[in-house]
């Protein structure tokens, strides 16, 4: 760096020759090179891999990002994923391998490790034995994590299935009403109520809705109404359709785009019923889409 300072001293022939428009980007790269190298050197050793833990005092499961406590990450902020389970599913997180949960005998090891290494993040899984999610508990836990850990507040995500799908809207609206906070992305699977989000949420939060067409007519109608509501808030968005098939399951997705960015999506599965809690995550595109969202 000393040599650069001498060679590019302002007023020198070298500085005048190449000009500041070349010099300053080069200087920027010199300052940033250490950070870029540090990111490239990060490894994920099995000896310090994080596992899900349970907090009995507040009734929630959680997992820290891999390497969170490493010195090289001491200033790094991480995304937070909040998952709201469906009715009757309290106490069971064994299916959350796509969010890094690993059964200790090694089952689901590759899927869980893939998530934890590709998307280092906090995962928070509140538990509820009620028949509807209470927003105050979820919001309290989110705020606790924000104060306790290094959370990237521009990358807080919410996933909800069935009762949790409806709960995702309840929580999003209540969190905004309380302190104007927003989720960067919401994945809602088979929600059975709630079709309206606050206008600012509808404008700034990306949402991907999922529904099986053999589910109840109520859930199908609610999902389509939720999509139409979001579409009405983006009148200038370009709409397109994408038909796919994965592992023998076909799907049709409506996509709203603004500035070449997918902001709102609705995927329907003609052969599925209420069992859309796992299939959307199987090929990895859903998680990638979610983690690409940022406020």
PyMOL commands that set and color helices and strands:
alter all, ss='L'
color gray80, all
select helices_A, chain A and resi 2-7+13-18+20-41+46-48+71-73+96-99+109-118+135-148+163-179+199-204+217-232+279-281+285-291
alter helices_A, ss='H'
color red, helices_A
select strands_A, chain A and resi 53-55+60-63+78-84+121-126+151-161+185-189+206-212+238-246+249-258+261-269
alter strands_A, ss='S'
color yellow, strands_A
deselect
rebuild
show_as cartoon
